[in-house]
Structure formats: structure tokens, C-alpha cells
Amino acid sequence: MVDVNKLIKDAQTAQSTGNDTLALDYFQQALSQYPNEASLLIACGNLCMKLNHFAQAVTHFRNLLAVNESPEVVNALCYALQAHGNQSANEGRDNIAEASFTEALQYHPKHAIFWYNLGNAQRNLGKLEAAVASFKESIESDPNDADVYNNLGNVQRELGRLDLAIANYEKAIALDDKMHHSLAHLIHQKQHICDWRGEGKDNLEQQILTLREIVRTTPNAAIAPFAFLAMPSTTAAEQKLCANHYIAQNYQQLSALRDKRAFTYQLQSKPKLKIGYLSADFRLHPLAFLITELIESHDRTQFERYAYSYGADDKTDTRKRLVNAFDFFVDIRALNDIEAATKINQDQIDILVDLTGYTQSSRTGIAVLKPAPIQINWLGFAGTMGEFAEQAPLFDYLLADKIIAPNQADFSEKLLYLPCYQPNNKRTYVQTSTKADHGLPNDSFVFCCFNQTFKITPDVFAVWMRLLKQVPNSVLWLLACNPWAKANLEKEAELAGVNKQRLIFAARTASEAHIERQQHADLFLDTMPYNAHTTASDALAVGLPVLTCKGDTFAASVAASLLNHIELAELVCNSLADYEEKALYFAQNSHALTQIKTELKHQVENADLFNAKKFAESLESQYHAIWKYRCKNPVN
């Protein structure tokens, strides 16, 4: 017969000496004999809370509520549910977090924080409309919480309701002028809708200057790195600083956990290296048009190719082809960051290549845990991923070329140089449409830019309007990204003295159709300081010249990299004045334009830009070199 009184006394003794784990064990043994004893349920629940065993605490307080429905017990249960929900969210178990906060709200239906946390979990689970409803409930209970407005703005942004997103970011900033991440989101969405006006502190240019100053002076400002690098005038040094601050604010705790997990690596010469590619975008996405043929071209006698996919399966042929391209295709959507990193390490991946970076749906936390001995930043994010405070880079290497990344100091990663950093599938197309099919006048000279609208800046647009004025019967063909951008660009055209009818907007369509229709354009006018990337490759593939203006950052140099690689450096300008002059020259000199198109066609057919096999050879050479170096230098 178990002596329950002795168990309780032993538990109290253990508590008095600070051994809470042993005390909990004794109390739970006693509870197994008297499962409805309130004092034991309270003791076990409280100790579980103290030891961060929140799931067990929830169970104990639920059982306590069955025998004691007092407000104090309800509050204890809700406190445990909140702790369990937060812990689950931090570990990436958003389904458990959602269930925890939903349960807590049964007892406190007007609790603003529970609604807020529920909204965050629902957003992470992709339940965006439910998240909107939860955030609105939180605001109704507490209309003065800036964080809720910010997060509601994030969800509205993801739903494509950019006007509502902007309004919520503005509300967040109005409530708390230290909401620096809200300012970054606000600026980026104003860029998306081409809203360049505003007076004083509401002026876009002034807001960007303010944010740059924040990045330089406020280390605890977790500014989204992608939004920041897309802003005009930000420097490579500032972009690196932004990434460093973002890491410090978001991943320092996870980094400490990495050190405790002590993943093991096999650092030795091997007949085959295991290369893991990590991405949210193994689907119908621009990434697929860059890497599919490359993956297929890898030398299978020397490499095993693993995909670690955390994006949705869109059921397209593009997805199916990617799945078949890899030796192993691992869907890690259901795994949290720790579980995903553990899986990668268990597979003994030698080199892990992150193809997403700080872009949409990023799961940078997986790389933070360092599941592979060598980790590479490539393609997804046009800049450095940064480093921790102890100057430990998040990634070991960045795959680049000497055009986009000439200065090691701008990057936390060591630079691995390729002839050209961007791989490309071959683009296939057959001309099936006419100018009229796309609303283009038959006798027009077609300037075009199919970059996303956030890349269009007032200075670049002003050049485009001057070109339209100087080239009779010319039109500007743009991508229809959102209705607000269309309206704002048409308004800006009218203010510049150009009939808005000369702006023609191309609806989004299937990739093949989009590539095919570009044959009806005469000259692609690139944006700066954020160039066309995959979009530039699309244009070049159909023989459409891309005129670019090279800047000083990675994102501002990609088109120049592509053009230099196919020996068309004459299409690379170093100033907006040069860019405008050269665009006008080609528009007014059909012979020169024909000549450049002939040269481009020859280069596309004969140069290496669309040769995945040749690219794979260069990449594999780098993989072998860094693996050999790592084996000789096992400690970083």
C-alpha cells in the first residue's frame, strides 16, 4: 500500500530544497492514488507551470475545474492554456496553439490577448479569414494595442487587401511611434501600390529616410530585410545591418537551442555528397524556372539531391517535374523548425542550400539550428542573411558572381563565385498571339516592364514618361499587379502630361503565355535599384533586349550580371541619364535595335545563360571545393 502522506511529505521536503522536479514526481504519485484531490491537482499544476510543463499543467487544472469551478481555478486553467499556446507557437506547433487559445476564450470570450494570439496561430496555419476575425475581436476588446493592428495589416496584405493593410499599419504607428516594423511594412505596401505622394512625415521618400536612420541607430528594430532591401537609396551596408538586427531579435533564442542539440556531421571524403535544397517554392513559382533543369542536370554519380519542401503542393506539372528531379523529395510542412532540422541532420545532408531566404513563407529558423555542416544562401533573397552578435554568420556561404557581389565586406557569408549566379531553364514558346490580342496598337513602339510594381520608383517612372513624350506612337506595357497601383500610375502619367491610355496593363497569366506575349515588346526597361531577376531571363529568352541601370547593391546588379554573362554589356547603364539616353536611342533607331536583337538571339542560342548542364558543372565544382575545405577544417 502506497503511503500517500509520506509522498506528500517527501514532495514538500523536495520543494523546500529547490528540487521541483522530484517534488512533482512525488505529488503525481500521490495524485495517482487520489485523482480528484484538489490540493494535489493544485500542487501538480503549479509545479508544472514552474517547470514549463505547460501541457501537463493544463491537464491538471482541467481536472481541478471538474471538482472546483471557482473563478480562481478558471483563471489558473486559462493562464496554463496561454502558456501552453505560446510555447506551442514558439515551437511551430500552431495547431496546438490554436486549440489552446480557442479553449481559453470559452472562459474569457472578451480577452484581447487570447484573441490576438489565436489570430497569430490562425495566420500561421493559413486560416487568413479566421485570423482577420480574431484580430478584429481583439481590437474590439482593446482598441489601443498597436501590435494587433500591425498583425491585422499583415493578414490583409496576404489576402491582397493592400488598402486595408496600409490603413492598419498607419493605425499601429499612430498608436505607437516605436512600431518600426509597421513603418517598414507601410512603406513596402505603398511601394506596391505606387503611392509616392503625401506631405511631411507621410511622404514616402521621407518615410524611407526615417527607416534608414532607425536601422542605423536602433539595434532592437526588427525590420523585415526583404522590404528594406527593396527600398530606394538603402545601401549594402545598411541592408547587412538590417539583417543582423533581424537575426538578433528573432533567432537568438533558437540559436542557443542549436548549441544544446549538438547535431553530428560526417566530415570525411565520400563517393557522393548529399545536397539538400530547402524552399517554400517547389511549385509554379519563378524559382522553378531557374532551378528545375539544374537539379535534373546534377551528376548522379557524385551527388544525391534532396528537396526539403515546406510550401503547399499546388498539384501543377511544374511541381510534379520538380518532385521527379530530386532523388528524395521530403515534405516538411507538418514539422516544426526543430523537427525539420532534426530530419535534415538524420539524413546526414552535407551541404544545405536555402533557396528562400527572407522572402514570403521563409523558415529561416531551420537554418539557424545548423542541421548541416555547410549551409549556403542562394537565389531566394538578393542580399546577405546577416550574422549573430558574436559575428557568427547565419550561412557559411553565398553563391554569387563578381557583378552582383564584388565586395566581401557587404556580406556576412563567404562569397562563392560562379560565372553567373542565376541558373535558368530553357524557355520554350511558340508565337500564337498578335499585338491586338494584348491591347497593343499595331503601329506602336512598345516599351515594357513586367517587374512587380513595388520596384517602380518615381525617378524611373519619370524617365519612362519623358520617353513616351519623345517617342510618338509609343506605349508602356506594364504588369497589372493590383488595382491601386494601376490607378496611381495612371494618375502619375496624367500629372506628367502623358495620356493614361498609353499605359497598357497586362493581366497575370500562365508562364508560357506570359513569355510568348513578350515578343510583341520592343525594349524592356528595367527598374532600379531593384532589378528584374527571373523576369529579365524571361525577356532575354524571347529575344527582348533588357536595358538596365546597375546600382551598388546585389538587388540592383542582377540584370547587369545576366547581360554581362551574354556579352551584352552595352545594355548596362551606370546612371539614369545614360539609361534614358540609350532607351531613346534604341526607340529612334530601328537599325540599332534590330542589331542588338540579332546579337541577343545569337547569344541566347550559344552562350551559357540557358545551359543548365554547364551551370551544374560550375556549381558542383564549388560544392566539391567547400566540402574538401570543410573536412580539412572541421571547426569553423
N, C-alpha and C positions, 0 to 999 in steps of 0.2 A: 504494500500500500504506500503510495506516494504521500509524503508529509508536506502538504501544501503550505502550512505555516512556516516550515523550515525553508521552503523555496522562497517564500516572500521575504523572510528574514535575510536569507543569503543575497537576494536581489537588492535589498536595501543596503546591505553591507557593501556590495559591489558598487552601488551608486555612490556611496559615501567616499569611496576610494577613487572615484572617477572612471571606473570600468563600466561604462554604459552598455557595451556590447554583451558582457557577461550578465549584467543586471537584466537586460532584455531577455536573454535566454532563460533565466530563472523565472521571470514573470510569465513568459509564454508557456513554460512547462506548467506553471500553476494554472494558467488560463485554460490549458487543455483539459484540466480536471473540472473547472468551473467556467464554462464558456460564456455565461451570461452575467458574470460578476462584474458590476460596473467599475469598481475600484481597480480591478485587474485590466479591464479594457482601457481605462484612462491611463494607467501606468504604461501599458504597452504602446498605446497610441502616442503618448507624449515622448517616450524614448525613441520610437520610430521616427518621429519628426526631428528629434535632436540629432539622430544618426543619418538623416537624409534618406531613410527608407520610406519614402512617401506613399508608395502603393500599399505597403503593409499598414501604414497609419490610416489610410482611407478605409481599409477593411475593418480595422479595429473601431474606428469612430462610426462607421455604418452600423456595426453590430451594437455599439453603445446606444445609437439612436433608436434601435428597436426596443430597448428597455428603458430609455430615458429621452423623452422628446423635448427637453428643455432648450431654450434659445442658446444656452452656452454650448450644448452638445452640437446643435446645428452649426454654430459658428466654428467649432473645432473641426467638424467634418468639412465645412467649406474652405477653411484655411488649409487643411490637408489636401483637398482637391485642387486648390490653387497651386500649392507647392508641387503636387504631382503633375499638374498640367504644365507648369513652367519647366520642370525638369524634363518632361517628355518632349516639349517643344525644343529645348536646347539640344536634345539628343536626336532630333529629327523624327520623332515619333508623333507626328501631328495628328494622326487618327486618335491616339490615346489622349492627347491634349484636348482635342475637340470634345471627346466624350467627358473628360473631367470638367471642363468649363460649362458644358451643357447641363451636367448634373448639378453643379454648384448653383446655376441660375434657377433651378427648380425651387431652391430655398430662398434665394435673393434675386428675384426677377428684374430688379432695377439697379443691379450692381454694375456700375460703369466699367470697372476694371475687368470683371468677368466677361462682359460683352466685348471689350477691346481684345482681350486675349483669345476669345473664341473667334473673333474676326481674323486675327493673325493666323490661327491654325487653319481656318477655312480657306484663307488665301493660299497658304502653302499647299493645301490639298487640291487646289484648282477650283474650289467652290466659290467662284468670284461673286456671283449674285448674293449668295448667302452671306459672304463676308461684308458686302455693302450693307445689307440689312443689319448685321451685328454692329458694325461701326456706327450706323445711324442710331441704333438703340443706345449705344454708349454715349453718343453726343447728347441724346435726349436726357440722359441721366446726369451728365456732366458736360455742359456746353463749352467749357473753358479749358479742355485738355488739348493742347496743340498736337501731341503725338497722334491722337485719334484722327484729326483732320489730315495729317500727313499720310497716315496709312490708308485712309479712305481715298485720298488722292492717288496713291499707288495703285489701288484696285481699279479705280475709274480709268486710270491710264491704261492698265492692262485690258480693260474692256473697250478701249478705243474712244472713251468719252473724254477727250482731251480738254474740252472747255470746262467740264466739271472738275477734272483733276487740277487744272490751273487754279480754279476758284478755291479748292480745298487747300492747296499749298499756300495760297495767299492768306487764307484764314489762319493757317498754322503759324505763319510768320507774324501776322498781326497779333496773335496771342503771345508769341514768344520769339523775340528777335534773335534768339540764340539757336533757332532751328535752322542751322546752316545746311543740313542735308535737304530740308524742304526748299531752301533757296536754290540749291543745285538742281533739284527736280523741276522747280518752277522754270528756271532758265532753259533747261533742256526741252521741256514741253513747249515753251514759247518758241524755241527754235524749230520744233516740229511743225508748228502752225504758222511759222514765218511772221510772228508778231514782233516787229522790230521797233515799234513806236513806244510811247509812254514818256512821261515827264519825270524829271528828277530821279529819285531812287527807284522809280518804276520803269525807267528806261533800260532796255536790255543790255546795252553796252555798259552802263553804269553798274548794273547788277553783276555782270561778269567781272568787272574790275573789283567790286566788293568781294566776290567769291575768291578771286585770286589772292587778295590780301588775307582773307581768312585762312586759306591753305598755307600761306607763308608764315602765319603768326599763331595759328590755333591748332596744336597737335591733336586735341581731342575732337576735332571736327571730322566726322566720318563721312566725307564727301564721296559719292559714287564715282569711282575712277573713270568709267566709260563716259558718263555725262560730262565730266570735267575735260577729258581729252578732246571731246567734240566741240569745245567752246573756242571761238576765235581768240587769238592772242595768247593762249596759255603756252608756256614754254615746256621743253622736255624736262628741265629741272623741276618745275612746278608739278608736272604730271607724275614724276617719280616721288616727290614729296607727298602728293595726294595719295598715291598707292601705299606708301609707308604708313601714313596716318590711318588709312582704312584698315590695314592689317592689324595695327596696334589696337584699334577699337573693336574689331570684330573677331579676331582669331588668336589673341594672346592666350586665352584660357585653353583653347583647343591645342595650341602649340605645346603647352605644359603637359597636356594629356598624352601627346605624341611621345614625349620623352619617357613617360611612365610605361608605355605599351611595349617599347623595345622590339620593334619588328626586326626580323632576321633576314639577311640577304646572303646570296651565294655569289661571292665575288671571286670568280675564277674563270679561266678560259673555257668556252663552251662551243660545241659544234653549231648550236643555234642560239641566238638571242631572242628572248621574249619581249616583244614591243607591245605595250598597252596604249591604246588611244582612248582618251576619256572625253566624252562630249554629251551635250544635250541635243545635238543636231544631226544625228544619224537618220535623216529623213529628207523630205522635199524642202531643202534649205540651201542657200548659197554654198555652204560648206561642202555639200555633196558634189557640187560641180567643180570643186577644187581637188578633192582627195580620192574619189572613188577609183579612178584609173591608177592612181599612185598605189593605193592599197593592193589592187589587183596585180600590180607590177612588181611588188616586193619579191625578192629572191627567196623562194620557199625552202631552199636547201640551207639557207643561213639564218632565216628569221621565222618565228611563229608570231602571227598577228592576232592580237586580242582587241576586241572593242568592248568598252565599258560604257554602256548607254544608260543615261538617266532621263532621256526625253521620251515623249509619247510615241508610240508606234502609229504612224499615220496611214499605214496599210498601202502605201504607194509602191509603184515599181522601183522607184529610187531607193526606198527603204529596203526592199527585197534584194536589190542588187548589192547594197552595202552589207547586208547580213551575209550574203554569199561570198563577198570579197574577203571576209576575215576567216581565219581558221577557227576562232572561237568568238561568238557574239554573246556577251553577258549583259542581261538587262538588270540593272541595279536600282531601278526606280523604287522598289519596295524596301531597299536597305537604307538605313541612316548613314551618315558620313563615316562613323566608326566601323559599322558593319561592312560598308563598301570598301574602305581602306583595308580591313582585315581580309576580305575576299581577294583583293588585288595582291596583297602580300602572300596569302596562301597559294596563289597561282604562281608565285615567285617571278613576277614581272621584273625584268632587268631595267628597262627604260620605260617610264610612263610619260606620255605626251598629252598635255592638256590642250584640247582644241577649242575650248570655250572661253577661258579667261573670265574677266569681269564683265561678261555680257549677259543677256537675258537667260534666266534659269541657271546661272552659274552655281556650281557646288565646289567652290574653292576649298572648303573645309576638308575634302578628301585629300587633296594635295598637301594641305597643312600637316596632316598626320604622317606624311612621308612614308607611304607604303612601298615605294620602290627606291633602290639605291641611287638612281639617276632620274631626275624629273625635268621635263622640258616644257616651256611656254611657247606656243606656236599657233598662228593663224587667227584664233578667235578674237584676240584683244590686241589692238595695234599700239602696244606700249609695254613698259615694264610692269610686272606684277608686284614689284616692291620687295621690301625686306623688313624683318622684325627689328626691334630697337637694338638688339645685340649685333646688328649688321649680318644677320643670317638670312640670306635670300630665300624667298618662298620657293623659287625654282632654281635649279642649278644652271640651266642654260636657256637661251632664247635663240631660236632659229631665225636668221636674218640674212641680209646681204649688205654690201658696203654702201648702197644707195640709201636704204631706209635707216640704217643704224651705223653711221660712221664713227660714233663716239661712245666708247665703253662707259664713260662716266655717266651717261644718261640712263644706264640700265643697271639694275641690281644683279641680273643674271649675267653669266659669262656669255659672250656672243659666239655663236657657231655660224660661220658664213657659208652660204650656198651661192651658186651663180645668180639665182633669183629666188627670193624667199617664198614666192607664191607658186604652188603647183597648179595645174589646170587639166581638166578633162578636155578632150577634143569636143568642140561644139558641132553638132550636125544640124543642118537646116536646108529647107527647100523653099524657094520663093513662091508663095501661094497667094499673097495679098497685093493690093495696089495702094498707092498713096491715099486714094479716095476712101478706101476701107477704114483708114485711120483718121479721117477728117483733115488730111493734109492737102492743101491746094496743089494741083499738078505742076504748076509752073513756079513753085516756091523753092527757095533755098532753105533747107531745114537745119537749123541749129538744134541740138538736142542735149539734154542732160537727164539721165534716168537714175541719178542718185536720189537717196531719200531726202526729203525736204529739210531735215534738220541740218544738212550740210550746206544749204544755201545761205550765204551771208549777204548783208546789204551791199557791201562793196562789190562782190561778184555779180549780184543781180543788177547793180548799176551799170557794170560793164556790158552785160547782156542787153540791157535796154538801149545803150548807146549803139551797139552793133545793129540792133533791129532798125534803129533810126537811119543808119548809114547804108544798110543793105536793103534796097527795095524788094518787095515781094518775099521777104524772109519771114520765117516764123520760128518760134521757140517751142520745142516739143518736150514736155516735162512729164514726170510720173505723178499720177494722181494719188497722193499718199493719204490725204484726209481733206474733208470739205473746207475746214478753216484755212488751211494753207492755200488752197485754190483761191478762195475769196480774198485773202490777204495779198497774194501775189498779183492777182488781177487789179486790186486797188493800187498796189505799188507801181504797176505798169502804167496805169492811168495818170498817177501823180508824176511819172517820168515823161508823160506826153506820148505814150505808146498805147494804141488801141488794144484793149484787153483781148480782143478776138484773135490777136496774133500769138497769144499763148494758147497752146493746144495741149490738153492733158490726156495722157494715155492711161487707161484703166489697167489695173493689175490683171495679169493673165497667166496662163501656163508658161513655163520656162521656154519651151520650144517656140511657142508663138511670140513670146517677147523677143527672143533672139532673132527670129525671122523678120519681125517688123522693123528692126533697126537698119535694115538695108535701105530703107526709104529716107534715112537721115543722111546729111552731107558732112557734118562735122560735130563731134561730141565735145561739148565744152565742160571740162571738169570743174569741180568745186575745190575750194581751199579755205581753211587749212585742213579739211578732212577730205581726202581724195576719194575717187572711185577705186574700189578694190576688185571684188569679183565682177562688179558692173563694168569696169574697164576691160577686163578679159573678155566679157561677153561682146562688147563693142568691137574690140580688135579682132575677135574670131570671125566676124562677118565682114571684115574689111572696112570698118568705120573708124577713121582717124580720131584719136583722143588727144585733144590739146589740153595740157595740164600746166599748172604753176607749182613748182616744187617749193615746199617750206622747210622748216628746220626740225620738224618732229617726224616720228615714224608715220603717223597717220597722214601727214602732209607730203609723203615721199613715195607712196606705193605706186601710183601711176607712173612716176618718173622711173621707178625700178623696172616696171614692165616694159616701158618704152626703150630704156637703155638696153635691156636684155635682147630686144629685137632690132637694135641698132637704128632706132628712130628718135635719137636724142634731139633732133630738130623740132620735135613736138613738145619738148620740155622747156618751159619758160621760167625765168627767175624773178619776175616781177609781174604785177597786174598790168602795168603799162605795156610790157613786152607781150603778154598774153592777149591783150586787146588788139594790139597792132598786128600780131600774127593771125588772129582769128579773122580780122578784117581783110588781111592779105589773101587768105585762102578763099574767103567768100567772094572776093572780087577778081580772083584769078583762077579760072576753071582749069587752066592747063597745069598750074602748080598743084591744085587739089587732086587732079587726076593722076599726076605723077606720084604724089605721096600715097595715094590709094593703091597704085600699081606696086610700089615698093612694099607697102604693108602686106598686100596679098602674097607677095613672094616670101616675105619673112614669116608669115603665119604658116605657110606651107613647108618652109625649110629650116626655120630656127627652132630652138628647143622649148619655146614657151608652152607649147601644147604637146610636148613629148614626155609622157608620164614615165616611160621606161628610163629615159636619160635622167630625169629628175630623181627617180628612185635610186639610181646608181650613186648620185652625189649625196643623197640623204643617207644611204646605207654606209657610205664611206665615213660619214661623220659619226654614225652610230657605233661603228667598229672602233673608231679612234677614241671616243669618250669612254667606251667600255674598257678598252685596254688601259687607258689612263686611270680609270677608277679602280681597277683591280690592282694596279701598282701603288695607288694612293688610297687605301681603304678608309682613312679618316679624312673628312672634308677639312 
